[in-house]
Amino acid sequence: MSQPPAILQPDDSPGLPVEAAAIVRAYQQASKADATVRAYRSDAQVFQAWCESYGFRSLPASPEAVSGFLAHEAEAGRSASTIGRRLAAIRYGHKLAKAADPTDDEDVRATMKGIRRRVGTAPNQKTAATVDILQMLLARTSPDTLTGKRDRALLALGFAGAFRRSELVALDVEDLREDPEGLRVMVRRSKVDQEGRGFEKAIPTGRYVQPVRLVREWLDAAGITSGPVFRPVSRSGKVRGNCAQLAPQPARLTDRSVANILKAYCTAAGLDASTFSGHSLRSGYVTTAAERGADLARIMDQSGHRDPRTVVGYIRRANAFKSHSGSGFL
């Protein structure tokens, strides 16, 4: 079991035995998405290193130390969103340690407010992999290799389901259910479903992308009948983790793999891979659906967005030049 971030460990704290405390911490961390915990752990380490350099304690931290750290990060060119996440990590660490929260101090709030004003909070919008771009990427995959079949299925299903990267790589064969009109996919856990109730996405058979066919071809060729849908493929062309004797727990692609695969095919297609991210498949579906006039509620059904404002942002960008107010006289 990996150790929690350094700032989550109070100095000389009495209480539960080490083993029991570790179990408690594991459940506490489970209240956050895995990606959030990883980010918080990294942020905690950065904060602790800064505190050690300047002679401050990281836990409990003083408001002065937190403000100084935030200012240092801003001067180092960090984005407002990154700094805000690091502030949240410090807050979360003190909460778990039952220590006074320094981030609630008025000076810390004022520092963060000034950073947002000076640095700005406009998101660095990555390019959406719309259906036209997706077709370009699929054309670069090799249908004759296991790697090519896997990548085709991953790109097509990721787009068709408007999946988050974490949702896509978490899929098991048991989450797929055949339907006369396509495929029903159960998302067991999501960023917006931390309680694990799960929700279903319908993937149509399709005429152009044909995601259901590509997923079936990959699973059949790889001999996968249960467990993770998307798995690593070795250079020799073998699916890793298919042998239960050698690997009791089948290997699974990571969410970072989705971004790497997408970027690789963007480069092969002559696109600027730096403008794309693992989120581009998801945003590409929403953007394409908006361009084709799909209803907001139906788009949200597929994407799983909870806040319509996020989807409306995609729709506005997609339809920026449709029925433009100046189209009749500019």
N, C-alpha and C positions, 0 to 999 in steps of 0.2 A: 504493500500500500504506500503510495507516494505521500511524502510529508506535506502538510499545509504550508502556506507562505510564512515566512519568518515573522512578519508582523502579526500573524494570528496566534503567536505563541507568547503569552504573557510570562514575565520573569517570575520564576519560583512560585508558580501557582499551585496551591495544594488542592486536594480533592480526589477525584476518581483515579483508580490505578491507570497506568499508562495504556494498557490494552483497551480498557473500557473508554477512556478519554478519546482514543483514536477512533473507536467505533462511533462515538457521539459526533466527533468532528466530521467523519465521513457522511453521516446523515445531514449534518448542518450544511455541508458543501453541496449535497444533493438537492438542496432547495434552490440552487442556482444551476443553470444550464452548464454542461461540461465546458463549452467554449468560454463562458463567462468566468468559470473557476480558473481556467488556464490563463486568461487575460489578467485576472486579479492576482494570481500567483506571480506572474511576470511583473506587474505593476508594484507589488509588494517588495519584490527584490530590488527594483530600481529605487524605490523610496528608502529602503533600508541602507542601500549603498550610499545614497546621497547623505543620509543622516550621519553615517559613520564618517564620511569625508569632512563634514562640518561640525562634528562633535555633538550632534543631537541624538536623542533617543527616538527610536521609531515606534516604541510601544511602552508606556503611553506617550504619544507625541504631543508636543505643545502646539498651540495655534501658530506661534511664531515659526516653528519648524515647517509646518504644513504650508503656510503662506510663502515662505522662502523657497520651498520645493516647487510649488506651482509656478512662481515667477521664474525660477531657473528653467523649468520645462518650456515655458512660453518663449524665453530668450533663446532656447536651443532649437526653436522652430517647430515644436510639437503642435499638432492641430488642437483646436478647442475641444473636439470630441475625445481625443486621446487624453488630454489633461483632465477632462471631466470624468472619464472612466477611472483614471488613477486616483482621483479624489474619492470616487465611490469605493474603490478598493480599500483605501485607508479607513473610510467610514465603516465598511463591512468588517474589517479586521478588528477594529476597536469594539464593534458590537459583539462579535464572537468572544472576545476576551473580556467582555463586561467592563470595559474601561470607559472613562469619560470621552465623549466624542469631540475631538478638536475641530472637526469640519463644520460643527454647528456654530462656531465662533463668528462674530460679526466681521472681524478683520479678514477671516478666511473667505467669507461670503463676498466681501467687497473686492478681494483680490481676484476671485474667480469671475466676478461680474466684469471687472476691468479687463481681464484676459479675453472674455467673450467679445467685448466691444472692440478691442484692439486687434485681436487675431481674426475675429469673425467666426461665424458658425455655419457658413454655407457648406453643405456637404460636397465632397469631391466625387461628383457623379461619374460612375463608370459607364462604359458603353453597354447598351442593352443588346443582347444577342437575339435580335428579332428573327422571325421565321426565314427571311431571306439570307441572313448571316448563318443561321443554323444549317440551311441547305448547303452553303459553301463549306462549312466545317464537315458535314457528313460526307460530302464528295471527296474529302481528303482522307477519310478513313479507309482501311483495307478490309474488305468483307471476307477475305480469304484467311485471315489470321485470328487467333483467339483475342489478341489485344485489340485488333480492329473491331471485332464483333462486340467486345465489351464496351469499347469507347463509343461506338454507334448507339448501343442501347442506353448507355449512361447519358449521353448528350440528348438523345431523343426523349427519354423518360424524364430527365431533369427539366427539360423545356415544357413538355406536355403537362406535367404535373405542377409546374411553377414551384418546384421544390426548393427549399433551403438546402444548402450543401449537407448540413448535419442530418436532415430528414432523409435525403437521398441515400447516403452511405449507410444509414441505420436500417434500411429495408432488408427484411428476410423474405425468403421464398414463401413462408407461411403467411406473409402479409399481402400476397397477391392472390386475387380470386378471379377466375375466368368469368366472363359475362358475354352473352350473345352480341353485345354491342362494343365490347372491348375488354377492359380490365378494371377491376375495383382494387384500389390500393389502400390498405389501412396504415395510417401514420400513427405509430404507437406512442411516440413522444416528440414534442415539438417545442420550440422556443415559446410559443403562446399556449402550450398545454403541459405545463410543468407537473401537473398532477397525474399525467399519464392516462387520461381517459381515452385518448385516441380519437381520430376522426378519419373519414373515408374520402378518397379522391377518385373520381371517375376518369379513366383514360380512354378516350374513344379510339376505335381501330384506326381511323384516319385514312386519307387517300394519298397524301403527299409525304408527310414525315413518317407515318406508319410506326409509331412508337411501340405498339403492342407486338407487331411482327418482329421488330428488332430485339426486343427483350426476350421473346421466345427463342429466337435464333441463338442468342448468347447463352441462355441457360441450357439449351439442348446441346450445343457444341461443347460447352464447358462441363457437362455432366453434373450440373448443380441441381439437386432436388430438394434441398433444405438448407437452412442457415443463410448467411449473408448473400445477397444478390450480386453485389459488386465486390470482386476480389482481385488482389494483385496477380499479375501474370509474369512469370519469370522470362528472362531473355531467351531461354530455350523453348518458350511457348507452352509452358505448363502452368496450370492454375495452382497457386500456392494455397495449401491448407485443405486440399480436397481429400487427402489421405488421413482418415481418422486416427490411424495408428501413429503417424508421425506428428500430426497436429490435432489433438483432441478439440481445440477451439479453432474453427476455420478462420483464416485471415480475412480481414475486411479493409476496404479502402478507407482512407481518412478523408475528412472534409477538405483538407489541403490538396489531396490528390485530384479532386474535382477541378479546382482552379488550375492546377498544373496541366491537366489533360486539356482543358478548354484553351489555355494559353498556347499550348503546343500546336493545336490545330489552327488557331488564329494566325500564328506565325507561318504555318505551312500554306495558309490561304492568302498570305500577303497582307494580313491586317496587322495593325499595331497592337501587339499582345498586351502592352503595358496599360492600355485603356480598358481592358477587360478584367473581370474578376470572376470568382466562383458564383457571385450573385447575378452575373449577367444572363444566365439562362432563365432565372426566375423573373428578372425585370424584362427580359426579352419577351416572355410569354405575355405578361401584363401589357406591355407596350403594343404588341401585335394585336392582342384582343381588343385593346382600346382603339387602335387604328381601324379595325374591322367593325367598329360600332357595337361591341358587346356591352351588355348591361353591367353597371357597376357591381350590383349584388352578385351576379353570376361570376364575374371576375374574382370577387372576394371569396366565393364558394370554392374556387379552384386554388387560389393562392393561399388561402387561410389567413389573410390579413384581418386583424381585428379593428384597426383604425382606418376608416374610409378616406381620411385625409391623405394617407400615404398613396393609396391607389389613385385618388383624384390628381395627385401630382404627376403620376405617370400619364394619365389621360390628357392632362393639359399639355404636357410636352409632346405627346403623340399627335395631338390635334391642333398644335400651335398655329398652323397655317390654313386650317380648314375653316371656311366661312369667316376669314379674317375681316376685322372691322374696316381695314383699309384696302381690301382687295378691289373695291370698285373704283378707287381714285388714285391709288399709288402707282 
